[in-house]
Amino acid sequence: MATKTKDPQPKITDVLGIDFGSTSTKLVRIRKSGSALSLVDADVMPAFDLDHPESDGKLNVPKKLNAAYAAAAVTGQDCHVRFMFISSSLNDGRAIQQRVSKSLSLGREHRVGYSIVERGKDALDHKVLAAGVPQAEIQHVRKLFDAHHPNLISMEIAGLSALNSFSHTPAVQEAEGIVCYVEAGASSVFVSFFLNGELRLVRKFDHGSLYIQRRIQDVLNINEDDALTVLFEDANPLLDQSLDPISTMTQEISISCKFVERNENSRIEQVYTSGGLSYSPYWNFTLSEIMGVEPEVWNPFVPNGIKSYPKGVYGVESMFSPAVGAALAILNQES
């Protein structure tokens, strides 16, 4: 669900997807020929300080990645995401926009966008996924780009952008039971649930790997390097002592899982993870304990027909999910 910064041109076939993450910037250039997608190139750059964009200068896109159009994803610490229901009597786009804005209770300092997940029939409400992005953050991202080169045509929240790499694939569309998708980066975690190919719930948690790392440091009274070892290599110091440094967060995720299972009268049958935390044994063990299913690390390339990509991407494919999703949001849109 992209927040458009400008009406895109029809039939765009070459897009640079950029994920402005908290710890790094991921870039992918994707082309579309007919229904086939191909990855031109991918790269990782240092993170940008979006609170002070003038301190980093302009985005210097490597030549192989230099497409005419760009789509951005941002971590969005001050972004808001809500899955809501709106009366099916509202069918006019402007009326729905006004109702969404009112429900989010955000002022003019936020730009609000929405996507109708399922249109209501008869007396049933519309199911709507809504998001609000600070206007200041949009302007800060704009400042990183030279005028119209590349031309930034959309921007969305990274956790929602990653859904664009996932929601239309066989992993969702052909699955039986509830499918859970967890995009977990440095600053935030998004948990989404699908049933019968349709989105049922999205929740955003404003804690990611940096928060978990600090909690491990506090609980075990260790330094940053040792905490990273526990998080990404050996979690036994936590497990042996039955310590749960993120119990509040895991309880909230558990509540969401139980709510969806009860509401849909179905069980979670598959869990996919992406983002930096998807490579954490401790995180995946925690998810498996909550959901009763062993998580599978999501590869945003192969399920979308992209089977060839640079060697530097191998083993860390899931970290490119928001960048891939940002590009696919433009390439897969109806003209």
Helices and strands as residue ranges (DSSP letters): E 3-4, E 14-20, E 24-33, E 36-46, G 53-55, G 63-65, E 69-74, E 80-86, H 93-104, E 110-118, E 126-134, H 135-143, E 151-157, H 158-163, H 170-173, E 178-184, E 189-195, E 198-205, H 209-220, H 224-232, H 236-239, H 247-264, E 268-274, G 276-279, H 281-291, E 296-297, G 302-304, G 311-313, G 317-320, H 321-331
